[in-house]
């Protein structure tokens, strides 16, 4: 399918094949497998650009609406976000400046928006991919009024030295449009810190088995697993969930499982 289409936007969960309508993550249970060729649609909506209705009020940030998830490369956990972690505490940009060190990854969050990732380079400044251009901005300007936090430990890869992280970021400033190698701000910032080509567009060939698994936690005992052929694809889906929020994601999954059960209960052809 990927060879027949230039780009494919996200498919709803109702279109994803599944053999586990309960969404239970058992150790030996079946998995839900999916792999997409993504467009850059989330970049168009990042940085507070999501279209809003006239007079629509900005939603306050709700930590409880964050989507808890983990990412595995085969059996190794390479990313984990739990709302129980104190690392997810958010601050105003002014307060975060006292906590930042050069080379840190800073994430800006707001309900109903894609998270925006940046690299703190010192002197109150960050480097970030913003509207198809790598820019050097003051942290307070890049925040656009959003809350923020340091997210160095979400990805479990070994970090480069702070000096190399800053160098990676600063050397990309000014790149735009066709010169870019990253689909979104998260892939760019993570590449700067970890130096892994998998965060770049086309960094992995999408053939064969699907080594990446995104585990979306629905409750303490239930989860939903998706599989991807590349880290880049997985990041795109994870960011889509972050944009929707926990309530909407759980509703989407519930609708999907309900539709699967209805199909299974339909009488077969004689």
Number of C-alpha atoms within 10 A of each C-alpha: 8 13 7 6 8 10 13 13 11 16 10 10 17 16 10 14 13 18 13 17 16 14 23 18 18 11 7 6 10 14 20 16 18 19 19 20 19 19 15 15 14 22 18 15 15 18 24 19 13 13 7 10 7 6 6 7 8 10 10 11 16 12 17 12 17 22 25 21 20 20 26 17 18 12 10 11 16 16 16 16 20 15 15 11 8 8 15 18 13 19 16 15 22 13 13 18 18 9 11 17 16 18 27 24 26 25 23 26 26 22 19 18 23 28 23 26 30 33 32 29 26 17 11 18 19 27 30 28 30 20 17 19 18 22 21 22 17 16 26 17 12 22 22 12 14 23 20 25 24 24 18 17 16 16 17 14 16 11 19 16 13 17 12 16 25 22 15 22 26 19 12 20 15 13 15 16 10 8 11 18 17 22 23 31 28 25 24 26 29 24 21 28 26 19 19 15 16 17 26 20 17 13 15 14 9 16 9 7 10 18 14 25 27 25 19 24 22 20 11 6 10 13 18 22 21 20 23 22 23 25 24 24 22 22 19 23 19 17 19 18 20 23 23 19 22 20 13 15 21 19 11 16 18 18 14 20 20 15 15 20 14 10 11 11 9 8 7 7 4 3
